């Protein structure tokens, strides 16, 4: 079986790493890794490949950033040539980024069996580009691997045949569990002069939170009050940095003495920082999952989430960009008010092995096109 995987952004790298490892342990499988170049700088791409022991991509399309539609169109054109050359028996896409959708469209148009890992997640908010990518990729996929029972229900409701859906767990958690020991040796707390459970970790990158001036000012009003309660550590995404430079004055930033605004971190340093945080404030999907497994309180600065299992079973709370709600939640966490949480089913670090077993079995049975 010849498998071609398409990745492009930081979350993809974490999800594909355990799958590549599982394929290596499987006889008779040739794996081709294609990096679209969607995330391309050292902190957002190369460092992740190095830390997660992902082999150098067999193909790098070097598409880079830009207008979403233009970016996807460029990816499609280049992926068509790559798939025509390699003639894979199966294409795998992971997550919900532009690279996911481009890979799905090309595989479907070329009549190549398509597997979507992390299928069925829904925010029911079409203003999110990721939601469109998810829904379209799921509609095109022949094999859909889900992380939770909610995802199965969404897919069935949308008319996806039950035989195409496989609830095997969360590969993001495979990466986390495989790297926890290595991450524990990180010196990031010492470098930043931080103490265990004595800081708030903040990650914000979604357009609705960082692209508009008034919204970003609101964010910094909240951060200004948060830093009076506890040190705030804020690894700044490149997208967010552009808006901060444009809309937030240096004088204001200098007055916020208890905020450490730092460059994006590698996976291991970030995992250690997240593990040792008192609370995480984020708009990231993956961080909601990771904090659930780490049992670190998480406040999601969005009005919806495609990962409700992290609220029902995990440590996550949906707080929106509401200052009082965020500050009240942080106060409760500081006062150590416990909340019940458990780790969702199959978030056990063994998902990639289960996925590869399903794919090799289907291939032997001649059924990759379900």
Buried (B, 14 or more C-beta within 10 A) or exposed (E): BEBBBBBBBBBBBBBBBBBBBBBEEBEEBEBBBBBBBBBBEEBBBBBBBBBBEBEEBBBBBEBEBEEEEEBBEBBBEBBBEBBEEBEBBBBBBBBBBBBBBBBBBBBBEBEBBBBBBBBBBBBEBEEBBBBBBBBBBBBBBBBBBBBBEBBBBBBEEEEBEEEBBBBBBBBBBBBBBBBBEBBEEBEBBEEBEBEEBEBBBBBBBBBBBBBEEEBBEBBBEBBBBBBEBBBBBBBBBBBBBEBBEEBBEEEEEEEBEBBBBBEBBBBBBBBBBBBBBBBBBBBBBBBBBBBBBBEBBBBBBBEBBBBBBBBEBBBBBBBEBBBEBBBEBBEBBBEEEEEEBEBBBBBBBBBBBBBBEBBBEBBEEEEBEB
